[in-house]
């Protein structure tokens, strides 16, 4: 390892303990009223109700509202629209980002009417569209975000949200330090200058490697094949500790099951990037349960393999690891496959379904410094080229502008000055 193993774990603890000292960094900002900065020709007014955190005074601790609220809104702001994180606007906005759970057929009618009271052409964008199957998005919502192709497809099947009303937005994280640089100092530089780069350890100590997981603890806790492989790797001395940035309670349950896990609450995106950059390897289990195989029948003469995914499955966990250049092993998932293919990494060296595959791919990567160095470089280079918030925001802005034109063409709009 590049530093003594015990020193690395201490360093990881030190950076994360600060996050538990105070919760104020993640508290929502007070309710505010839109104060528009003036209307230039073609400049959209965007009101953000899907998150009260602008990424400067506070950071939203929930990934869905942070990525589909703060990050989308600030990405649009970089492109020119006037963006306000506000609970109400005296002069109406042109576009409102709001949470899907508040815009359903059962509860969203009056809310939508209030948003369009002073401007009937307000374009309403529903974010975080992980609705209960028995709920549906109100038909008067113009656009809905989705975190992946599968998520968008399931929104169409389960909610009737057509592709023309869908914005697919990758779950890419943005350093809080970048927002500060862009909006407080005016330095809109490459956001990756604020993302630490993973440094591959030259050797592993005899006590084993430190592996990392982040995000929803469910995917880690129910991945029985991965857990089986990790127990074996720990017994062999290849793996010392798994650090989980998913909450302490879930880590405690896994520890009782025999895994050497240390759990942390979400530390903030900058500290998460820093922690991941210091791990040896990332873990990306992303299916709900284990694969099932249906035996051949007379009508269907070959086995059928099924991989259960949740309806909003996405590559976000892999993206964040790629952003720092952290090599990882994962279950098969469409966006992760796109990432690996784009980076020039063979999927059979990364994807795993069975305990033997998890064990083999993790052990091979841990034992080969050149392989990890190559994978790290490819992941980081691909992320810098493809996972940039300004490029993501351009796709969002394009969909919004088309929706604005559709709504404006359909009716005469009354709006404030």
URVENQUI-V158618 format. One record per pair of residues at least 4 apart in sequence whose C-alpha atoms are under 8 Angstrom apart, sorted by the first residue. I is the first residue (numbers start at 0). GAP is how many residues later the second one is. Records with the same first field share a line. If there is no record, write none. Layout:
# URVENQUI-V158618
I = GAP + GAP
This chain:
# URVENQUI-V158618
0 = 4 + 200 + 201 + 202 + 203 + 204
1 = 198 + 199 + 200 + 201
2 = 4 + 5
3 = 4
4 = 4 + 200
5 = 4
6 = 4
7 = 4 + 270
8 = 4
9 = 4
10 = 4
11 = 4 + 263 + 266
12 = 4
13 = 4
14 = 4 + 256 + 260
15 = 4 + 248 + 251 + 255
16 = 4
17 = 4
18 = 4 + 247 + 248 + 249
19 = 245 + 247
22 = 4
23 = 34
24 = 32 + 33 + 34
25 = 32 + 33 + 34 + 35
26 = 26 + 31 + 32 + 33
27 = 24 + 25 + 30 + 31 + 32
28 = 23 + 24 + 28 + 29
29 = 22
30 = 21 + 55 + 56
31 = 53 + 54 + 55 + 56
32 = 53 + 54 + 55 + 56 + 57
33 = 13 + 50 + 51 + 52 + 53 + 54 + 55 + 56 + 57
34 = 49 + 54
35 = 9 + 46 + 48
36 = 45
38 = 4 + 5
42 = 37 + 38 + 39
43 = 36 + 37 + 38 + 49 + 50 + 51
44 = 36 + 37 + 38 + 39 + 48 + 49 + 50
45 = 27 + 35 + 36 + 37 + 38 + 47 + 48 + 49 + 50 + 51
46 = 36 + 37 + 38 + 39 + 42 + 46 + 47 + 48 + 49 + 50
47 = 4 + 21 + 25 + 35 + 36 + 37 + 38 + 39 + 48 + 49 + 50
48 = 20 + 36 + 37 + 38 + 47 + 48 + 49 + 50
49 = 15 + 18 + 19 + 47 + 48 + 49 + 77
50 = 9 + 14 + 15 + 18 + 19 + 34
51 = 8 + 18 + 33 + 34
52 = 4 + 5 + 6 + 7 + 13 + 17 + 32
53 = 4 + 5 + 16 + 20 + 31
54 = 4 + 5 + 15 + 16 + 121 + 124 + 125
55 = 120 + 123 + 124
58 = 7 + 117 + 209
59 = 5 + 6 + 10
60 = 5 + 205 + 207
61 = 4
62 = 4
63 = 4 + 5 + 64
64 = 4 + 5 + 62 + 63
65 = 4 + 5
66 = 4 + 5 + 104 + 105 + 106
67 = 4 + 5 + 59 + 60 + 77 + 101
68 = 4 + 28 + 58
69 = 4
70 = 4 + 102 + 103 + 318
71 = 4 + 317 + 321 + 324
72 = 4 + 10
73 = 4 + 9 + 105
74 = 4 + 314 + 315 + 317 + 318
75 = 4 + 5 + 7 + 314 + 317 + 318 + 320 + 321
76 = 4 + 5 + 6
77 = 312
78 = 311 + 314 + 315
88 = 4
90 = 324 + 325 + 326
91 = 26 + 27 + 30 + 323 + 324
92 = 26 + 29
93 = 25 + 27 + 28 + 29 + 310
94 = 27 + 28 + 29 + 30 + 305
95 = 19 + 26 + 27 + 28 + 29
96 = 27 + 28 + 29 + 30
97 = 4 + 5 + 26 + 27 + 28 + 29
98 = 4 + 27 + 28 + 29 + 30
99 = 4 + 26 + 27 + 28 + 29 + 30 + 31 + 37 + 44
100 = 28 + 30
101 = 5 + 6 + 9
102 = 4 + 5 + 6 + 8 + 9 + 23 + 34 + 35 + 38
103 = 4 + 5 + 31 + 32 + 33 + 34
104 = 4 + 30 + 31 + 32 + 33 + 34
105 = 29 + 32
106 = 4
107 = 4 + 30
108 = 4 + 29
109 = 4
110 = 4
111 = 4 + 28 + 29
112 = 4
114 = 4 + 7
115 = 4 + 5 + 6
117 = 296 + 297 + 298
118 = 294 + 295 + 296 + 297
119 = 293 + 294 + 295
120 = 283 + 286 + 287 + 290 + 291 + 292 + 293
121 = 282
122 = 18 + 19 + 20 + 277 + 280 + 281 + 284
123 = 17 + 18 + 19
124 = 16 + 17 + 18 + 19 + 20
125 = 15 + 16 + 17 + 18 + 19
126 = 17 + 18 + 19
127 = 17 + 18
128 = 15 + 16 + 17 + 26
129 = 182
130 = 4 + 5
131 = 4
132 = 25 + 26
134 = 24
135 = 22 + 23 + 24
136 = 4 + 22 + 24
141 = 23 + 261
142 = 22 + 23 + 24 + 257 + 260
143 = 17 + 21 + 22 + 23
144 = 7 + 21 + 22 + 23 + 24
145 = 5 + 6 + 9 + 20 + 21 + 22 + 23 + 166
146 = 4 + 5 + 21 + 22 + 23 + 24 + 165 + 166 + 167
147 = 4 + 20 + 21 + 22 + 164 + 165 + 166 + 167 + 187
148 = 4 + 19
149 = 4 + 161 + 162 + 163 + 164
150 = 4 + 160 + 161 + 162 + 163
151 = 4 + 11 + 14 + 16 + 160
152 = 4
153 = 4 + 5 + 157 + 158
154 = 4 + 5 + 6
155 = 4 + 5 + 6 + 7
156 = 4
160 = 4 + 5
161 = 4
166 = 228 + 229 + 232
168 = 223 + 227
169 = 145 + 146 + 222
170 = 143 + 144 + 145 + 148
171 = 144 + 147 + 148 + 215 + 216 + 217
172 = 96 + 147
173 = 4 + 5 + 17 + 95 + 215
174 = 4 + 16 + 19 + 20 + 94 + 95
175 = 4 + 93 + 94
176 = 4 + 17 + 93
177 = 4 + 10 + 13 + 16
178 = 4 + 5
179 = 4 + 5
180 = 4 + 5 + 6 + 7
181 = 4 + 5 + 6 + 7
182 = 4 + 5
188 = 4
190 = 4 + 197
191 = 4 + 192
194 = 75 + 78 + 79 + 128 + 129
195 = 77 + 78 + 81 + 128
196 = 80 + 127 + 128 + 183
197 = 78 + 79 + 80 + 81 + 126 + 127 + 128 + 178
198 = 78 + 79
199 = 80 + 169 + 172 + 173 + 176
200 = 79 + 168
201 = 167
202 = 166
203 = 4 + 5 + 162
204 = 4
205 = 31 + 32
206 = 30 + 31 + 32 + 33
207 = 26 + 29 + 30 + 31 + 32 + 33
208 = 29 + 30 + 31 + 32 + 71 + 157
209 = 29 + 30 + 31 + 32 + 33 + 69 + 70 + 71
210 = 28 + 30 + 31 + 32 + 68 + 69 + 70 + 71 + 72
211 = 30 + 31 + 32 + 33 + 64 + 67 + 68 + 69 + 70 + 71
212 = 7 + 29 + 30 + 31 + 32 + 33 + 69 + 70 + 71
213 = 30 + 31 + 32 + 103
214 = 30 + 31 + 102
215 = 4 + 30
216 = 4 + 29 + 30 + 33
217 = 4
218 = 4 + 66 + 67 + 68 + 69
219 = 65
220 = 29 + 33
221 = 66 + 67
222 = 4 + 62 + 64 + 65 + 66 + 67
223 = 4 + 65 + 66
224 = 4 + 65 + 128 + 129 + 130 + 133
225 = 4 + 59 + 128 + 129 + 132 + 133
226 = 4 + 32
227 = 4 + 127
228 = 4 + 126 + 127 + 129 + 130
229 = 4 + 9 + 29 + 129
230 = 4 + 27 + 28
231 = 4 + 127
232 = 4 + 5 + 6 + 126 + 130
233 = 4 + 5 + 6 + 26
234 = 4
237 = 125 + 128
239 = 20
240 = 19 + 20 + 21
241 = 17 + 18 + 19 + 20
242 = 18 + 19 + 20 + 21
243 = 7 + 17 + 18 + 19 + 20
244 = 18 + 19 + 20 + 21 + 22 + 27
245 = 4 + 5 + 17 + 18 + 19 + 20
246 = 4 + 16 + 17 + 18 + 19
247 = 4 + 14 + 15 + 16 + 17
248 = 4 + 14
249 = 4 + 13
250 = 4 + 10 + 11 + 12
251 = 4 + 9 + 10 + 11
252 = 4
253 = 4 + 5 + 7
254 = 4 + 5 + 6
265 = 6
266 = 4 + 5
267 = 4
268 = 4
269 = 4
270 = 4
271 = 4
272 = 4 + 47 + 51
273 = 4
274 = 4
275 = 6 + 45 + 48 + 50
276 = 47 + 48 + 49
278 = 47
279 = 46 + 47 + 86
280 = 45 + 46 + 47 + 48 + 81 + 85
281 = 39 + 44 + 45 + 46 + 47
282 = 45 + 46 + 47
283 = 33 + 34 + 44 + 45 + 46 + 47
284 = 45 + 46
285 = 23 + 27 + 44 + 45 + 46 + 47
286 = 20 + 21 + 22 + 23 + 44
287 = 20 + 21 + 22
288 = 19
289 = 17 + 18 + 63
290 = 14 + 15 + 16 + 17 + 62
291 = 13 + 14 + 15
292 = 10 + 11 + 12 + 13
293 = 9 + 10 + 11
294 = 7 + 8 + 9
295 = 4 + 5 + 6 + 7 + 8
296 = 4 + 5
308 = 4
312 = 20
313 = 19 + 20 + 21
314 = 4 + 18 + 19 + 20 + 21
315 = 4
316 = 4
317 = 4 + 10 + 18
318 = 4 + 17 + 20 + 64 + 68
319 = 4
320 = 4 + 5 + 6 + 7
321 = 4 + 5 + 54 + 57 + 58 + 60 + 61
322 = 56 + 57 + 60 + 61 + 64
323 = 56
324 = 50 + 51 + 52 + 53 + 54 + 55
325 = 50 + 53 + 54
326 = 45 + 48 + 49 + 52
327 = 22
328 = 21 + 22 + 23 + 29 + 32 + 33
329 = 20 + 21 + 22
330 = 20 + 21 + 22
331 = 4 + 5 + 19 + 20 + 21
332 = 4
333 = 4
334 = 4
335 = 4
336 = 4 + 10
337 = 4
338 = 4 + 40 + 43
339 = 4 + 5 + 6 + 7 + 39
340 = 4 + 5 + 6
341 = 40
342 = 35 + 36 + 38 + 39
343 = 34
344 = 4 + 30 + 33
345 = 4
346 = 4
347 = 4
348 = 12
349 = 11
350 = 6 + 7 + 10
351 = 5 + 6 + 9
352 = 4 + 5
353 = 4
354 = 4
355 = 4
356 = 4
357 = 4
358 = 4
359 = 4
360 = 4
361 = 4
362 = 4
363 = 4
364 = 4 + 6 + 7
365 = 6
367 = 4
368 = 4
369 = 4
370 = 4
371 = 4
372 = 4
373 = 4
374 = 4
375 = 4
376 = 4
377 = 4
378 = 4
379 = 4
380 = 4
381 = 4 + 5
382 = 4 + 5
383 = 4
385 = 5
386 = 4 + 5
387 = 4
388 = 4
389 = 4
390 = 4
391 = 4
392 = 4
393 = 4
394 = 4
395 = 4
396 = 4
397 = 4
398 = 4
399 = 4
400 = 4
401 = 4
402 = 4
403 = 4
404 = 4
405 = 4
406 = 4
407 = 4 + 5
